[in-house]
Amino acid sequence: VQAEREAARIARELAETQQRNAFILESLPVMVWTNRPDGTPDYYNRRWEAFTGLLAAEGMDWQATRGLVHPDDEASVAREWQQAVAAGHEYQLEFRLRRHDGQYRWVLARNTPRDDAAGQVTMWVGCGPDIQDQKLLVQELLEANEQQAALSDQAYQASQQAQRQRETLHNLFMQAPALISVVRGPEHQHEFVNPLYQQLFPGRELLGRTIKEVIPEAEAQGFIQLLDRVYHTGEPFVGHEVAFSPTNPATGATEERFFNVTYQPVRENGHIVGISHFAYDITELVRARRALEQSAGPLPGAAGQA
């Protein structure tokens, strides 16, 4: 009697363990399957049935499951599985598996052998979570990284090109046979001056300082008002034979000079932020013309006409 009771108890515990294991396998949120030692399948859980649309019994037939693996992945899956069964070691592989709606989705399959005391494989346990979303995310990240790298390279190339252009323009401005300067802001602060512009004001530190600060004669001769008008209206100014008398700070003497002048507004993002100044010194031409006019005297008959 005691032996029968013990046998019944063991049978109940075994049945409970089997039911518990079955419940766990059916409740897992991944596809689970088992294979015999030779690799033939003998169990699929409900998650596998729900994913593939096949019943577990249908999965036992290799012909019924041949079309589940994507054609591009079928050869590699078969090769890896055959090598794992022959060697008796676990394997892990990513491949595309056809879902019940015909869509192929990436899964991560891992098969692990169970060995007996003699080291012989007695069964295989496999699981395969759906990693389609993670795969797409990784692909998007890789593409984004490639795009970012390409954009970074383009930005670097554009930056290098812009730097070369700036250097070229800077060299042209520095070597140009004209007076060139750029002032910024409503106070007309010097941002750039080329050597000829600086030579007009020897001994004065121009960069970083306003015209009113370092060239007070410009205000007295009306040039500050002219710059204000260009800055506030955006209308360029072009002047021919414009007279300007810079002061020598060492002697206090002034010298009348003549220039062909252009003031252009400098814009950034559609807003005026400064003024560019471009001028040719034509003092010698004006003086030569005046000298010729004086030496020629009045035209014949001019007095009688008057």
Rosetta silent file (secondary structure, phi, psi, omega in degrees, C-alpha in Angstrom):
SEQUENCE: VQAEREAARIARELAETQQRNAFILESLPVMVWTNRPDGTPDYYNRRWEAFTGLLAAEGMDWQATRGLVHPDDEASVAREWQQAVAAGHEYQLEFRLRRHDGQYRWVLARNTPRDDAAGQVTMWVGCGPDIQDQKLLVQELLEANEQQAALSDQAYQASQQAQRQRETLHNLFMQAPALISVVRGPEHQHEFVNPLYQQLFPGRELLGRTIKEVIPEAEAQGFIQLLDRVYHTGEPFVGHEVAFSPTNPATGATEERFFNVTYQPVRENGHIVGISHFAYDITELVRARRALEQSAGPLPGAAGQA
SCORE:     score description
SCORE:     0.000 S_00000001
   1 L     0.000  -45.361 -179.444    0.000    0.000    0.000 S_00000001
   2 H   -63.308  -37.800  178.649    2.769    2.412    0.916 S_00000001
   3 H   -64.496  -41.091  178.356    4.563    1.625   -2.349 S_00000001
   4 H   -64.624  -41.399  179.249    1.382    2.312   -4.327 S_00000001
   5 H   -64.287  -41.377  179.213    0.864    5.604   -2.487 S_00000001
   6 H   -64.874  -40.133  178.622    4.477    6.627   -3.095 S_00000001
   7 H   -64.473  -40.339  178.631    4.152    5.737   -6.774 S_00000001
   8 H   -65.140  -40.530 -179.895    0.938    7.780   -7.010 S_00000001
   9 H   -63.066  -44.371 -179.799    2.592   10.734   -5.331 S_00000001
  10 H   -63.966  -38.856  179.342    5.538   10.591   -7.688 S_00000001
  11 H   -63.798  -41.812  179.131    3.174   10.308  -10.661 S_00000001
  12 H   -63.865  -43.424  179.696    1.252   13.403   -9.488 S_00000001
  13 H   -63.578  -38.976  178.397    4.483   15.360   -8.997 S_00000001
  14 H   -64.674  -44.521  178.970    5.695   14.293  -12.423 S_00000001
  15 H   -62.767  -41.374  178.955    2.407   15.307  -14.016 S_00000001
  16 H   -62.809  -42.032  179.303    2.517   18.645  -12.166 S_00000001
  17 H   -64.300  -41.558  179.318    6.085   19.225  -13.309 S_00000001
  18 H   -64.636  -43.468  178.679    5.157   18.402  -16.889 S_00000001
  19 H   -63.876  -40.844  179.797    2.144   20.705  -16.778 S_00000001
  20 H   -63.447  -45.068  179.422    4.246   23.444  -15.184 S_00000001
  21 H   -64.543  -40.686  178.338    6.957   23.129  -17.837 S_00000001
  22 H   -63.426  -41.013  179.082    4.366   23.055  -20.598 S_00000001
  23 H   -62.031  -42.681  179.790    2.725   26.183  -19.173 S_00000001
  24 H   -63.517  -45.773 -178.690    6.089   27.960  -19.086 S_00000001
  25 H   -64.038  -37.913 -179.165    6.944   26.970  -22.658 S_00000001
  26 H   -76.581  -21.675 -177.048    3.541   28.050  -23.956 S_00000001
  27 H   -92.627  -13.809 -178.843    3.641   31.351  -22.061 S_00000001
  28 L   -62.959  139.725 -178.111    7.069   32.505  -23.173 S_00000001
  29 L   -82.037   26.205  177.669    6.899   35.554  -25.515 S_00000001
  30 L  -136.013  159.000  175.808    9.296   33.884  -27.981 S_00000001
  31 E   -72.488  133.774  179.549    9.091   30.962  -30.342 S_00000001
  32 E  -129.696  140.560  176.973   10.342   27.738  -28.712 S_00000001
  33 E  -147.357  162.465  174.048   10.975   24.342  -30.297 S_00000001
  34 E  -130.465  155.008  179.872   12.803   21.120  -29.546 S_00000001
  35 E  -132.272  153.658  175.226   14.577   18.671  -31.820 S_00000001
  36 L   -73.327  170.417 -179.079   15.646   15.069  -31.559 S_00000001
  37 L   -54.420  -32.444 -178.972   19.383   14.255  -31.462 S_00000001
  38 L   -82.889   -0.941  176.664   19.443   13.966  -35.280 S_00000001
  39 L    99.502   -8.564  179.608   17.923   17.460  -35.622 S_00000001
  40 L   -72.912  140.413 -175.996   14.373   16.506  -36.626 S_00000001
  41 E   -73.949  148.377  175.547   11.736   18.636  -34.833 S_00000001
  42 E  -138.823    2.753  177.468    9.417   17.143  -32.223 S_00000001
  43 E  -162.732  139.540  170.424    7.839   20.169  -30.505 S_00000001
  44 E  -135.161  142.051  178.004    6.767   23.777  -31.243 S_00000001
  45 L   -88.035  177.144 -175.052    5.072   26.114  -28.788 S_00000001
  46 H   -67.161  -29.704  179.190    1.998   28.245  -29.485 S_00000001
  47 H   -63.113  -37.679  176.670    4.060   31.340  -30.160 S_00000001
  48 H   -66.302  -42.648  178.244    5.634   29.526  -33.106 S_00000001
  49 H   -61.518  -43.120 -178.502    2.181   28.465  -34.329 S_00000001
  50 H   -66.170  -36.608 -177.888    0.854   32.031  -34.014 S_00000001
  51 H   -72.370  -50.363 -173.733    3.832   33.463  -35.878 S_00000001
  52 H   -83.101  -22.922 -175.361    4.019   30.971  -38.756 S_00000001
  53 L    81.334    4.949  177.865    0.312   30.174  -39.045 S_00000001
  54 L  -103.778  150.728  173.168    1.138   26.451  -39.032 S_00000001
  55 L   -77.776  154.943 -179.869    0.085   23.903  -36.454 S_00000001
  56 H   -55.909  -37.975 -179.435    2.810   22.200  -34.438 S_00000001
  57 H   -63.693  -36.407  178.596    1.973   18.894  -36.158 S_00000001
  58 H   -67.643  -31.290 -179.521    2.550   20.510  -39.562 S_00000001
  59 H   -67.409  -16.645  178.733    5.937   21.757  -38.370 S_00000001
  60 L   -72.764  -19.819 -179.457    7.124   18.185  -37.962 S_00000001
  61 L   -90.898  115.797 -177.419    7.065   17.807  -41.755 S_00000001
  62 H   -60.584  -37.041 -179.452   10.214   19.355  -43.229 S_00000001
  63 H   -63.009  -33.937 -178.059    8.526   19.843  -46.596 S_00000001
  64 H   -71.621  -23.762 -176.463    5.774   21.911  -44.951 S_00000001
  65 H  -103.948    2.649 -176.027    8.299   24.241  -43.367 S_00000001
  66 H   -61.184  -37.455 -175.935   10.728   24.641  -46.292 S_00000001
  67 H   -82.027    1.048 -177.502    9.165   27.898  -47.437 S_00000001
  68 H   -74.083  -36.680 -179.287    9.304   29.533  -44.008 S_00000001
  69 E   -82.880  138.127  179.817   12.942   30.607  -44.273 S_00000001
  70 L   -57.388  138.357 -177.653   13.704   33.408  -46.722 S_00000001
  71 H   -54.882  -34.449 -179.498   15.212   32.024  -49.949 S_00000001
  72 H   -72.532  -18.688 -177.813   18.329   34.198  -49.507 S_00000001
  73 H  -105.685  -11.070 -171.088   18.899   32.778  -46.010 S_00000001
  74 H   -60.052  -44.011 -176.690   17.865   29.162  -46.558 S_00000001
  75 H   -65.269  -44.078 -178.376   21.287   27.840  -47.597 S_00000001
  76 H   -67.865  -37.295  178.191   23.164   29.442  -44.701 S_00000001
  77 H   -64.089  -47.016 -179.979   20.569   28.276  -42.151 S_00000001
  78 H   -62.097  -42.027 -178.759   20.713   24.677  -43.432 S_00000001
  79 H   -64.434  -47.459 -178.564   24.516   24.707  -43.478 S_00000001
  80 H   -63.367  -41.596 -179.243   24.869   26.116  -39.953 S_00000001
  81 H   -66.137  -43.069  179.164   22.267   23.710  -38.546 S_00000001
  82 H   -63.461  -40.547  178.873   23.849   20.653  -40.173 S_00000001
  83 H   -66.018  -39.342  179.697   27.287   21.631  -38.865 S_00000001
  84 H   -65.808  -43.257  179.297   25.916   22.172  -35.345 S_00000001
  85 H   -63.780  -41.704 -178.776   24.133   18.782  -35.322 S_00000001
  86 H   -66.281  -38.557 -177.207   27.233   17.020  -36.625 S_00000001
  87 H   -89.750  -17.616 -179.502   29.523   18.677  -34.062 S_00000001
  88 L    72.476   29.265  178.159   26.997   18.690  -31.214 S_00000001
  89 L  -117.454  156.774 -179.017   27.581   22.351  -30.324 S_00000001
  90 L   -71.366  157.427  177.243   25.096   25.178  -29.943 S_00000001
  91 E  -143.695  156.635 -179.475   24.646   27.714  -32.680 S_00000001
  92 E  -136.662  134.814 -174.115   23.085   31.135  -33.077 S_00000001
  93 E  -151.671  140.649  173.250   21.968   32.676  -36.338 S_00000001
  94 E   -99.188  131.512  176.623   19.943   35.621  -37.593 S_00000001
  95 E  -155.546  169.046 -178.760   17.673   34.943  -40.538 S_00000001
  96 E   -96.647  130.348 -178.240   14.339   35.969  -42.006 S_00000001
  97 E  -118.959  135.807 -177.384   11.308   33.821  -41.231 S_00000001
  98 E   -75.616  127.781  177.036    7.990   34.103  -43.038 S_00000001
  99 L   -84.133  169.387 -176.223    5.114   35.214  -40.849 S_00000001
 100 L   -59.870  -25.150 -179.297    1.532   33.991  -41.307 S_00000001
 101 L   -90.606    7.351  178.186    0.704   37.120  -43.358 S_00000001
 102 L    91.852   -6.373  179.662    3.519   36.447  -45.839 S_00000001
 103 L   -83.402  133.463  175.568    5.897   39.064  -44.440 S_00000001
 104 E   -87.268  129.912 -179.680    9.449   37.956  -43.754 S_00000001
 105 E  -127.553  146.593 -179.340   10.741   39.121  -40.384 S_00000001
 106 E   -73.710  134.119  174.728   14.152   38.807  -38.806 S_00000001
 107 E  -128.219  155.432  176.837   14.469   36.319  -35.952 S_00000001
 108 E  -111.193  101.286 -176.219   17.427   35.381  -33.764 S_00000001
 109 E   -94.383  134.501  177.446   17.488   31.582  -33.521 S_00000001
 110 E  -136.029  123.048  179.537   19.588   29.807  -30.910 S_00000001
 111 E  -114.809  129.930 -177.507   19.738   26.025  -30.527 S_00000001
 112 E  -122.499  129.602  179.675   21.374   24.419  -27.502 S_00000001
 113 E   -82.610  149.724  173.166   22.093   20.667  -27.170 S_00000001
 114 E  -109.984  121.840 -176.406   21.314   18.679  -24.004 S_00000001
 115 E  -102.662  151.322  173.607   23.935   16.018  -23.300 S_00000001
 116 L   -89.238 -173.737 -177.175   23.676   12.891  -21.179 S_00000001
 117 L   -62.363  -26.476 -179.248   26.321   11.645  -18.741 S_00000001
 118 L   -87.300   -0.098 -179.963   28.250   10.079  -21.616 S_00000001
 119 L    85.032   11.952  178.979   28.347   13.368  -23.526 S_00000001
 120 L   -91.709  140.689  179.587   25.852   12.256  -26.144 S_00000001
 121 E   -70.628  127.039  178.546   23.216   14.707  -27.387 S_00000001
 122 E  -105.577  -21.560  177.905   19.787   13.645  -26.217 S_00000001
 123 E  -169.437  165.522  175.137   17.777   16.624  -27.507 S_00000001
 124 E  -121.359  139.714  175.448   18.023   20.152  -28.821 S_00000001
 125 E  -119.152  126.810 -178.851   16.211   23.181  -27.403 S_00000001
 126 E  -125.488  153.092  174.263   15.754   26.217  -29.623 S_00000001
 127 E  -144.430  151.955 -176.260   14.218   29.662  -29.256 S_00000001
 128 E  -147.469   93.541  175.219   13.731   32.494  -31.698 S_00000001
 129 L   -73.902  148.970  175.901   12.629   36.003  -30.685 S_00000001
 130 E   -76.369  115.900 -178.523   11.349   38.376  -33.357 S_00000001
 131 L  -114.943   24.428 -177.583   14.088   41.016  -33.767 S_00000001
 132 H   -58.085  -47.504 -177.551   12.652   42.806  -36.809 S_00000001
 133 H   -64.110  -42.562  178.600   12.221   46.137  -35.016 S_00000001
 134 H   -64.933  -38.784  179.526   15.699   46.002  -33.501 S_00000001
 135 H   -63.273  -44.844  178.863   17.167   45.050  -36.879 S_00000001
 136 H   -64.320  -39.536  179.579   15.468   47.977  -38.575 S_00000001
 137 H   -62.738  -43.944  178.555   16.574   50.300  -35.787 S_00000001
 138 H   -62.313  -42.172  179.570   20.179   49.170  -36.169 S_00000001
 139 H   -62.908  -42.504  178.259   19.928   49.612  -39.932 S_00000001
 140 H   -63.511  -39.060  178.611   18.480   53.092  -39.499 S_00000001
 141 H   -65.943  -41.206  178.109   21.259   53.970  -37.066 S_00000001
 142 H   -63.232  -44.559  179.063   23.893   52.687  -39.479 S_00000001
 143 H   -64.571  -40.062  178.863   22.354   54.634  -42.349 S_00000001
 144 H   -63.877  -39.615  178.352   22.050   57.698  -40.130 S_00000001
 145 H   -65.337  -40.372  178.219   25.702   57.328  -39.139 S_00000001
 146 H   -64.694  -42.690  178.375   26.700   56.961  -42.788 S_00000001
 147 H   -64.417  -40.531  179.784   24.617   60.004  -43.700 S_00000001
 148 H   -64.464  -40.954  178.601   26.074   61.912  -40.762 S_00000001
 149 H   -63.729  -41.841  178.774   29.577   60.923  -41.819 S_00000001
 150 H   -64.544  -42.429  179.113   28.826   61.987  -45.387 S_00000001
 151 H   -65.139  -39.749  178.593   27.327   65.265  -44.179 S_00000001
 152 H   -63.309  -41.176  178.444   30.283   65.814  -41.882 S_00000001
 153 H   -65.515  -42.251  177.505   32.659   65.181  -44.761 S_00000001
 154 H   -62.734  -41.548  179.555   30.651   67.523  -46.978 S_00000001
 155 H   -64.048  -39.524  178.878   30.617   70.121  -44.222 S_00000001
 156 H   -64.983  -45.416  179.149   34.373   69.739  -43.795 S_00000001
 157 H   -61.975  -42.625  178.576   34.968   70.050  -47.524 S_00000001
 158 H   -63.852  -39.276  178.620   32.648   73.072  -47.673 S_00000001
 159 H   -63.981  -43.007  178.661   34.431   74.572  -44.687 S_00000001
 160 H   -63.689  -41.221  178.808   37.809   74.030  -46.319 S_00000001
 161 H   -64.855  -43.082  178.470   36.560   75.525  -49.562 S_00000001
 162 H   -62.849  -39.339  178.341   35.070   78.490  -47.722 S_00000001
 163 H   -63.347  -42.631  178.426   38.346   78.940  -45.847 S_00000001
 164 H   -63.732  -40.279  178.342   40.278   78.903  -49.121 S_00000001
 165 H   -64.976  -41.374  177.797   37.852   81.407  -50.605 S_00000001
 166 H   -61.946  -42.111  179.324   38.173   83.629  -47.555 S_00000001
 167 H   -64.327  -40.273  178.576   41.948   83.469  -47.795 S_00000001
 168 H   -63.268  -47.204  178.794   41.793   84.266  -51.510 S_00000001
 169 H   -62.843  -41.030  179.974   39.474   87.212  -50.923 S_00000001
 170 H   -61.155  -43.833  179.356   41.573   88.375  -47.993 S_00000001
 171 H   -64.975  -39.979  178.115   44.720   88.280  -50.135 S_00000001
 172 H   -62.537  -45.041 -179.922   42.936   90.119  -52.947 S_00000001
 173 H   -64.483  -38.909 -177.666   41.699   92.785  -50.555 S_00000001
 174 H   -70.764  -28.787 -176.525   45.098   93.138  -48.934 S_00000001
 175 H  -102.670   -2.979 -176.769   46.856   93.479  -52.281 S_00000001
 176 L   -65.851  143.372  178.681   44.215   95.465  -54.143 S_00000001
 177 L   -81.296   46.931 -178.973   45.289   98.920  -55.434 S_00000001
 178 L  -148.956  162.530  177.106   42.374  100.492  -53.592 S_00000001
 179 E   -88.214  122.649 -177.052   41.371  101.484  -50.082 S_00000001
 180 E  -130.630  134.419  174.710   39.111   98.797  -48.591 S_00000001
 181 E  -150.215  159.019  174.408   37.524   98.597  -45.163 S_00000001
 182 E  -131.183  126.850  176.188   34.533   96.989  -43.468 S_00000001
 183 E  -115.443  148.155 -175.140   32.814   98.577  -40.485 S_00000001
 184 E  -122.633  144.884  174.783   30.206   96.831  -38.335 S_00000001
 185 L    79.988  167.151 -178.603   27.232   98.038  -36.352 S_00000001
 186 L   -66.522  -16.970  178.198   25.556  101.440  -36.121 S_00000001
 187 L   -88.942   -4.441  176.835   28.711  102.852  -34.485 S_00000001
 188 L    60.306   59.976  179.415   30.768  101.853  -37.564 S_00000001
 189 E   -86.006  131.206 -177.549   33.443   99.858  -35.780 S_00000001
 190 E   -64.337  123.066  175.958   36.379   98.830  -37.981 S_00000001
 191 E  -108.015  -28.625  178.623   36.326   95.082  -38.638 S_00000001
 192 E  -151.323  136.832  172.235   38.730   94.971  -41.576 S_00000001
 193 E  -140.349  139.719  176.241   41.168   97.437  -43.164 S_00000001
 194 L   -94.099  170.753 -174.002   43.665   96.791  -45.917 S_00000001
 195 H   -57.043  -40.935 -178.310   47.160   98.340  -46.015 S_00000001
 196 H   -65.097  -37.571  176.902   46.237  101.254  -48.319 S_00000001
 197 H   -65.043  -43.349  179.720   43.362  102.248  -46.048 S_00000001
 198 H   -64.161  -36.011 -179.737   45.662  102.054  -43.025 S_00000001
 199 H   -63.114  -26.027  178.957   48.307  104.155  -44.815 S_00000001
 200 L   -68.348  -20.768 -178.607   45.820  106.999  -45.097 S_00000001
 201 L  -128.994   69.770 -176.843   45.836  107.188  -41.287 S_00000001
 202 L   -63.194  142.774  177.280   49.426  106.543  -40.162 S_00000001
 203 L    77.735    5.096 -179.391   49.980  105.936  -36.465 S_00000001
 204 L  -109.486  134.579  175.992   46.295  105.191  -35.753 S_00000001
 205 L   -87.281  106.425 -172.038   45.038  101.849  -34.409 S_00000001
 206 L   -92.223  -44.115 -172.789   41.893  101.310  -36.485 S_00000001
 207 L   -61.090  133.409  178.515   40.770   97.695  -35.960 S_00000001
 208 L    82.702   -0.375 -178.485   38.205   97.254  -33.235 S_00000001
 209 L  -122.444  153.781 -175.904   37.591  100.987  -32.907 S_00000001
 210 E   -79.511  159.491  177.840   34.867  103.185  -34.355 S_00000001
 211 H   -62.097  -39.951 -179.097   35.385  105.746  -37.101 S_00000001
 212 H   -63.130  -32.949 -179.381   34.279  108.503  -34.760 S_00000001
 213 H   -69.309  -50.469 -169.267   36.937  107.437  -32.254 S_00000001
 214 H  -103.613  -14.464  178.015   39.957  107.252  -34.515 S_00000001
 215 L  -128.674   69.380 -176.956   38.966  109.429  -37.505 S_00000001
 216 H   -62.802  -27.626  179.635   37.269  112.475  -35.976 S_00000001
 217 H   -65.584  -23.016  177.975   37.795  114.487  -39.159 S_00000001
 218 H   -64.891  -36.680  177.795   35.412  112.082  -40.916 S_00000001
 219 H   -70.150  -42.567 -179.187   32.572  113.344  -38.721 S_00000001
 220 H   -63.584  -28.591 -177.094   33.527  116.997  -39.239 S_00000001
 221 L   -98.881   10.181  170.997   33.521  116.500  -43.017 S_00000001
 222 L    89.485    7.213 -176.679   30.124  114.765  -43.100 S_00000001
 223 H   -78.201  -30.133  176.885   31.168  111.164  -43.672 S_00000001
 224 H   -63.123  -42.903  178.059   29.582  109.823  -40.468 S_00000001
 225 H   -62.198  -37.710  178.796   26.206  111.176  -41.599 S_00000001
 226 H   -65.397  -43.281  177.791   26.746  109.562  -44.980 S_00000001
 227 H   -64.747  -38.825  178.208   27.536  106.177  -43.368 S_00000001
 228 H   -60.244  -41.392 -178.010   24.484  106.489  -41.101 S_00000001
 229 H   -65.831  -41.711  177.958   22.249  107.006  -44.120 S_00000001
 230 H   -65.008  -41.510 -177.583   23.620  103.926  -45.907 S_00000001
 231 H   -65.195  -41.120 -174.205   23.319  101.833  -42.727 S_00000001
 232 H   -87.206  -26.736 -178.445   19.730  102.804  -41.967 S_00000001
 233 H   -99.311  -24.354 -176.228   18.314  102.971  -45.507 S_00000001
 234 L    79.002    4.791  179.624   20.291  100.187  -47.173 S_00000001
 235 L   -87.397  123.299  178.282   20.877  102.449  -50.181 S_00000001
 236 L   -64.959  158.559  175.689   24.465  102.266  -51.496 S_00000001
 237 E  -121.683  131.891  175.996   26.422  105.441  -52.037 S_00000001
 238 E  -126.601  120.779 -178.975   28.659  106.034  -55.046 S_00000001
 239 E  -126.738  141.361  179.665   30.683  109.248  -55.169 S_00000001
 240 E  -112.582  135.417  179.914   33.153  110.591  -57.736 S_00000001
 241 E    52.519   47.346  178.828   36.005  112.908  -56.860 S_00000001
 242 E   -78.239  125.068 -178.325   34.894  112.999  -53.243 S_00000001
 243 E   -84.380  136.722  174.406   37.162  115.330  -51.254 S_00000001
 244 E  -145.703  134.515 -177.306   38.513  114.231  -47.887 S_00000001
 245 L  -116.942   93.012  176.671   41.203  115.939  -45.807 S_00000001
 246 L   -72.187  151.235 -179.617   42.868  113.566  -43.317 S_00000001
 247 E  -100.936  135.183  174.092   44.836  115.098  -40.444 S_00000001
 248 L   -80.586  111.391 -175.825   48.422  114.173  -39.696 S_00000001
 249 L   -63.757  -22.187 -178.935   48.318  113.488  -35.933 S_00000001
 250 L   -76.989  -39.056 -175.653   52.024  114.262  -35.589 S_00000001
 251 L  -108.802  -19.072 -176.483   51.903  117.731  -37.180 S_00000001
 252 L    80.432   -0.528 -179.339   48.209  118.576  -37.117 S_00000001
 253 L   -78.988  152.207  177.310   48.407  119.476  -40.821 S_00000001
 254 E  -116.200  153.482  178.501   45.682  118.465  -43.249 S_00000001
 255 L  -136.381  125.207 -179.770   45.952  117.473  -46.883 S_00000001
 256 L   -75.600  128.167  178.454   43.055  117.477  -49.314 S_00000001
 257 E  -126.017  157.991 -178.319   42.701  114.143  -51.127 S_00000001
 258 E  -126.456  140.425 -175.666   40.179  112.980  -53.715 S_00000001
 259 E  -140.343  147.679  162.867   38.578  109.557  -54.044 S_00000001
 260 E   -92.568  117.352 -166.515   36.055  107.647  -56.101 S_00000001
 261 E  -119.012  142.069  171.470   34.067  106.054  -53.261 S_00000001
 262 E  -132.396  125.505  172.407   31.539  103.256  -52.932 S_00000001
 263 E  -110.989  123.333  179.602   29.694  102.437  -49.686 S_00000001
 264 E  -121.514  134.702  175.921   27.726   99.177  -49.751 S_00000001
 265 E   -68.500  140.437  175.839   25.562   97.804  -46.913 S_00000001
 266 E  -100.925  125.332 -176.063   26.709   94.438  -45.538 S_00000001
 267 E  -115.155  144.054  171.772   23.808   92.069  -44.811 S_00000001
 268 E  -134.757  124.329 -177.740   23.561   88.906  -42.713 S_00000001
 269 L    54.567   37.002  176.251   20.311   86.908  -42.659 S_00000001
 270 L    82.868   -1.377 -178.429   18.613   89.765  -44.457 S_00000001
 271 E  -113.210  142.853  178.264   19.629   92.414  -41.920 S_00000001
 272 E   -75.367  126.080 -178.778   22.172   95.191  -42.391 S_00000001
 273 E  -121.118   -8.040 -179.303   25.066   94.671  -39.984 S_00000001
 274 E  -176.519 -170.169 -177.599   27.730   96.906  -41.446 S_00000001
 275 E  -138.740  135.363  172.838   29.131   98.806  -44.414 S_00000001
 276 E   -98.389  141.215 -176.628   31.905   97.992  -46.862 S_00000001
 277 E  -121.245  125.430 -179.101   34.042  100.869  -48.105 S_00000001
 278 E  -132.373  122.013 -175.215   35.845  100.738  -51.457 S_00000001
 279 E  -144.167  142.241  171.483   37.756  103.770  -52.747 S_00000001
 280 E  -104.734  133.951  176.765   40.318  104.713  -55.394 S_00000001
 281 E   -82.319  112.667 -179.734   42.715  107.540  -54.647 S_00000001
 282 L  -116.798   25.802 -177.411   42.517  109.883  -57.658 S_00000001
 283 H   -56.823  -47.024 -177.269   44.180  112.845  -56.013 S_00000001
 284 H   -63.967  -37.408  178.709   46.972  113.061  -58.588 S_00000001
 285 H   -65.320  -43.071  179.863   44.512  112.889  -61.486 S_00000001
 286 H   -64.642  -43.819  179.413   42.388  115.693  -60.053 S_00000001
 287 H   -64.155  -40.915  179.036   45.434  117.851  -59.383 S_00000001
 288 H   -64.075  -42.844  179.088   46.809  117.209  -62.872 S_00000001
 289 H   -62.918  -43.276  179.480   43.482  118.095  -64.474 S_00000001
 290 H   -64.067  -38.778  178.514   43.212  121.303  -62.441 S_00000001
 291 H   -63.912  -40.872  177.677   46.767  122.236  -63.359 S_00000001
 292 H   -64.587  -41.583  179.329   45.999  121.744  -67.045 S_00000001
 293 H   -62.493  -39.988 -179.173   42.849  123.796  -66.768 S_00000001
 294 H   -69.684  -39.292 -179.085   44.760  126.656  -65.090 S_00000001
 295 H   -71.484  -26.802 -179.200   47.612  126.605  -67.633 S_00000001
 296 H   -73.196  -29.549  179.311   45.223  126.632  -70.552 S_00000001
 297 L    73.677 -173.889 -178.728   43.636  129.902  -69.402 S_00000001
 298 L   -71.005  148.884  179.656   40.269  131.232  -70.666 S_00000001
 299 L   -68.660  145.654  178.939   39.036  130.059  -74.055 S_00000001
 300 L   -57.556  135.796  179.174   39.419  132.539  -77.010 S_00000001
 301 L    83.230   -2.246 -176.756   36.338  134.753  -77.393 S_00000001
 302 H   -67.759  -37.458 -178.418   35.144  133.938  -73.925 S_00000001
 303 H   -66.925  -42.628  179.899   35.402  137.589  -72.762 S_00000001
 304 H   -62.863  -38.620  178.320   33.444  138.956  -75.782 S_00000001
 305 H   -65.103  -38.534 -178.912   30.723  136.369  -75.263 S_00000001
 306 L   -65.284    0.000    0.000   30.541  137.264  -71.630 S_00000001
